Amino acid sequence: MPPRVGAPHLREEPAAPRTPPPSGKPPAKSRAKPPIRPLGKRPAAAKSRRRTWLGRILKWLLLLSIWGVLAIALVVLWFARDLPRPESALDAVRRPSLTLQDRNGQIFATFGDVVGDSLRLPDMPASLPAALVAVEDRRFWQHPGIDPIGLMRAAYVNISHGRLIQGGSTLTQQVAKTLFLTNARTLRRKVQELLLTIWLEHSFSKREILEIYLNRVYLGSGAWGVDAASKMYFGVSARKANLWQSAMLAGLPRAPSRINPRTNPTGAIARAKEVLAAMADTGAITPAQLQAAIAAIALPPNPALSNGWYADWVAEQATGVLPENADATLRTTLDRSIQDAAESKLTALLDGPGAAAGVTQGAVVVMDPTTGAVRAMVGGRDYRSSPFNRAVLARRQPGSAFKPFVWLTALENGARPDDTVLDAPLKIGTWSPSNFERRFMGEVSLEEALAESINTVAVRLLLANGGPKAIAATAARLGIADKLPNDASLALGTGEVGLLELTGAYAAFFNGGRRVVPYAIESAPHAAPERVLDPDLAAMMARMMTAVVARGTGKAAAVSGRAVAGKTGTTSDYRDAWFIGWVDGTMIGVWLGNDDNRTMKAVVGGGLPAKLFHDIAAVVR
């Protein structure tokens, strides 16, 4: 008989014969007692089950750790797959720079990326790295490239203000971003920044990282590094930067295009004061040094942005003389005092009487008639809103400002200033030129006719001296390169010309008869003045144009106590008004009008243009 389920297992013995009990009653059933389990002990099966589960947990934890490491490695590899090679960043390619200086050697414009000397920390004033660390990364010397304390502090400040006030990036992170990455705010870029930060901290010392930053950071206006920026903004190398200059340079990385001294002097000064306060807060300077530095802030005069027209013109001329893929510095013919005067006087006129007369644009050229050196050029009202250079690129009808070429042709054919010509009604086919005053003077001298800008005399002179082709040839010989109309209306200036070329062509009347080509680059080869007309005839032309200012249509251009000569020009319906003139050895050309060719309110060459000439001439010496 099998044992009962649950009974203890006993080793089987040979069966004994059954002996009935003496009473004859059947025997009582035997009940075996289970063994007593000691208190505090579990069965062996429970221990085994616990060990099994612990093993499984450890096994899964190990597997998860391995897979986690592999996953992290794959993520890192994915983020790093297009990571730039760090070792090549210090030799990053940049655009060659073009730096333009005025005639006195002062920088007024730059193109491309300007980089100064590469400086070591001992080459710099101690205030420069101290200012940078104070304002950008106060724990720079202690943290390992990533600063958790700085991140928490920035987060607290930003949350408390409800907007972004501080950033948590360290200087090492900024170097990683500046040298290798873009400003894109993506997870990929941030992970790559962290990877490169680790590499930088491993590959360079703290001092080297700081040097890399100071030499490579962008500081606005095309300047990369503190030395280039110091030269551009202060006119001195960063080696000689004083305390407030160091603070201003250190404050620029936050917004280099918005608060640099060229574009926003007020903002640059305010930022410099913040940096100085941060230096005092960290103990880098004393409160007394803070106050002294703030009191000493004085930026040099900021180059006017309208220099942009002149700079653009120079850059176009420079393409043939610049070394390939190399930085270049060019000395130009620009006279900053004359440029400033031309800019300010044009702006004042357009904002005042010009606005009342419906004039919205203007252009000015100032040049040396003996050489063709352009001393100043204003191409419009405001370079920021319109960089189109009206002094060089615009083509407009000159009106009576073209008449000197007609008079010169007559002189070359034997006429003289005192010779007389008939001022009377004239008809050519269906066209009948009329005078501005609507009256006729009869017989009048050539000098008087030019002084009064008589139209009928101009047409008669054209017809009597070879016609429009002869007049156009004379104009071309003196420097007018534009195609001109082949009809009698040319005598009244119906062809279109540019202000720069017209001013340059007038130079021959005042330099003894030599044609000059306007230029701006002192060191570049340029055409030497070439004699194109007889000096005696040039003197006669100068004499007659002196009469224009003394008693003719250009009286408003006269400057007391100085020799002035020139010619007015006005086109039909008052669409263009000109004055091209000479004052004590300087040529000044002026044009006023509207870009859309809209009619002005009775503006003539002898009015606002002559007045603007006078205002500029009064300060030109």
ABEGO torsion letter per residue (X at the ends): XBBBBGBBBBBBBBBBBBBBBAAGBBBBBBBBBBBBBBBGBBBAAAAAAAAAAAAAAAAAAAAAAAAAAAAAAAAAAAAAAABBBAAAAAABBBBBBBBBBBAAGBBABBBEBBBBBBBBAAABBAAAAAAAAAAABAAAAABAGBBAAAAAAAAAAAAAAGBBABBABBAAAAAAAAAABBABBBAAAAAAAAAAAAAAAAABBAAAAAAAAAAABBAEGGBBEAAAAAAAAAGBBAAABBAAAAAAAAAAAABAAAABAAABAAAAAAAAAAAAAAAAAAGABBAAAAAAAAAABBBBBBBBAAAAAAAAAAAAAAAAABBBGBBBBBBBABBAAAAAAAAAAAAAAAABAAAAAGBABBBBBBBBAAAGBBABBBAEABAAABABBAAAABBBBAEAAAAAAAAAAAAAAGBBAABBBBBBBBBBEABBBBBAAGBBAEBBBAAAAAAAGBAAAAAAAAAAAGEAAAAAAAAAAAGBABBBBBBAAAAAGABBBBAAAAAAAAAAAAAGGBBBBBBABAABBBBBBBBABBAAAAAAAAAAAAAAAAABAAAAABBBGBBBBEBBBBBBGGABBBBBBBBGGBBBBBBBEBAAGBBBBGBBAABAAAAAAAAAAAABX
